[in-house]
Amino acid sequence: MTGIDDIAIQFNSDNLFWVNCMLAWIMFSVALDIKVGDFRHLLKSPKPILIGVGSQFLYLPALTFLLVLVLPIPPSIALGMILVAACPGGSVSNFFSMQAKGNVALSVSLTAIATLSAVFLIPFNFMTWGNLAPVTQPLMQEVEVNSWQMLKIAFWLLVVPLIAGMSINHFFPWFSKKISKPSKIISLLIFGVLVAGAFLANLGLFLELFHHIFWLVLLHNGLAIGGGYFIAKWSGLPEIDRRTISIETGIQNGSVGLVIAFTFFQHLGGMAIIVAWWGIWHLVAGFLISYFYRKRKLKTP
């Protein structure tokens, strides 16, 4: 993996523009199912939300920092892992929580809270841990990432679509219910085509490095899912909340990570590859972990 920091990914600015559009559309589609009332239980029972947000934005970045310290990882790969850990939960986490017989209401609330928080926490976590890790510090200084620009990316891709979708659901619930499902399907299909095109353009490079990044992402994602579960368990939360928090911690929005990687670090192919494989693998892991949970008897207090 010694030359991975110097490889270049074939990806142009036109593709990036359409990926941004589709990512915003996906977030908008998810927000069509989120109601203002979903936040009401925050006042009654804030503990699960605090544990879930802490697991995503404190535990996972800190865990990632330790991994890049102890494992012999090239700088660009390490920076990609830190970027993934700085991103909020993925847009499909609500679906996986439902399949896992988890707390869907908690999942929806965490999606909204994490999305709003991500505007500030993505730049903060990425800049903080990226500059602290000795292996990635030179890259951070070389590129001079503009945290304000990163904040704007998160705002336009996550917060604006979230507010737009929730507003339509609040004022026009009949219309939101009508377009929610087809909007999700169409946006995911188009996004999948764009990602597949970029993937095929770099297929040879990906296959060359696959045996290195597969085990790394498997370890990283496994510790994220397992850590989220046990943090919730040690915090005294019921099984239904543990399942949801483990999924929210392990299902990361790698699409946002890809946009940031191609915006600031297009010359670091290793970074884009690790983020891209995370985006693929977390879907596989989501189906596996939700199937595992679904087959286990749900213990109620």
RABELHU-V738732 format. One record per residue. PSI is psi in whole degrees, 0 to 359 (999 if undefined). D_FIRST is the distance of its C-alpha to the first C-alpha in whole Angstrom. Layout:
# RABELHU-V738732
psi/d_first
PSI/D_FIRST
PSI/D_FIRST
This chain:
# RABELHU-V738732
psi/d_first
12/0
329/4
9/6
331/5
343/8
355/10
154/11
138/14
138/16
103/19
123/21
171/25
330/27
317/30
319/27
320/27
314/30
327/31
318/28
314/30
315/33
324/32
318/31
321/34
318/36
315/34
320/35
317/38
319/39
318/38
339/40
341/43
0/43
130/43
153/47
326/48
340/49
342/46
351/46
323/49
351/48
323/46
328/49
321/50
80/47
346/44
309/43
323/40
314/39
319/39
318/37
315/35
320/34
322/33
320/31
313/29
353/29
304/29
308/28
315/24
321/23
318/24
316/22
320/19
316/20
321/20
316/17
343/15
320/17
339/16
146/13
79/10
133/8
152/7
316/10
323/10
315/10
318/12
324/15
320/14
319/15
321/18
315/19
316/20
336/22
345/24
156/25
179/28
154/29
158/28
346/31
5/32
327/32
319/36
315/36
325/34
320/36
316/39
330/38
2/37
38/40
191/39
95/41
322/41
319/43
319/40
316/37
316/39
318/40
322/37
314/35
313/38
316/38
323/34
315/34
319/36
331/35
334/31
320/33
326/33
334/30
305/27
320/28
308/29
318/26
313/23
318/24
303/25
327/22
324/20
337/22
324/23
123/19
326/18
332/14
347/15
316/19
322/18
320/17
320/20
327/22
318/21
329/21
68/24
133/25
105/28
328/29
320/32
322/31
321/28
319/32
322/33
311/31
323/31
311/35
328/35
335/33
306/34
313/37
311/39
325/38
311/39
320/42
313/43
316/43
324/45
317/47
318/48
327/48
314/50
332/53
64/53
326/52
319/53
320/51
316/48
326/48
321/49
350/46
306/43
308/42
327/42
318/41
312/38
312/37
314/38
320/35
322/32
313/33
317/33
319/30
321/28
317/29
315/27
320/24
321/24
315/25
324/22
314/20
327/21
339/21
25/17
315/17
317/15
318/12
315/12
327/13
326/10
356/8
315/11
342/10
312/8
338/10
307/13
329/14
314/13
322/15
314/17
310/18
310/18
321/21
318/22
328/23
311/24
310/27
318/28
319/28
319/30
312/32
331/33
317/34
322/36
313/38
340/38
358/40
17/42
151/42
165/43
321/41
325/41
327/39
317/37
314/35
315/35
325/34
320/31
316/30
328/31
326/28
343/25
95/26
152/25
78/26
339/22
318/24
320/25
320/22
318/21
316/24
319/23
316/19
337/21
317/24
333/22
42/18
335/18
351/16
87/13
324/12
324/9
313/12
322/15
317/13
321/13
319/16
316/17
325/16
315/18
326/21
312/21
324/20
336/23
316/26
313/25
323/25
316/28
319/30
312/29
324/30
325/33
318/34
312/34
319/36
327/38
343/39
143/40
130/43
112/43
130/45
142/47
999/49
